[in-house]
Amino acid sequence: MELEPAEGQTLRDLEERLLLPCVRASPDEVAALLADEFIEFGSSVRIYDKQQIIRLLQEEQGEAQRTLVDFSARKLSADIVLVTYRVVESRTNRSS
């Protein structure tokens, strides 16, 4: 299944929004961007839910904006798209 270019751009825009320090500092904005069922597998092997991530992002101080590279969006089914990318500054691979 092919993903429309506009759909891919929308997904990239949403992921980049989550990298903005002003968004990360806003519990309401982060909550609006993350699904209620959101989970994150951290590099520490811990698993975080939506509320834990919102709290952790509030603790970030003086974080610079992050840069997203190698973005890819693959349609897995009619309702599921796998997004992958790298964050340059933290040298992390992300999926959504």
Secondary structure, 3 states (H helix, E strand, C coil): CCCCHHHHHHHHHHHHHCCCHHHHCCHHHHHHHCCCCCEEECCCCCEEEHHHHHHHHHHCCCCCCCCEEEEEEEEEECCEEEEEEEECCCCEEEEC
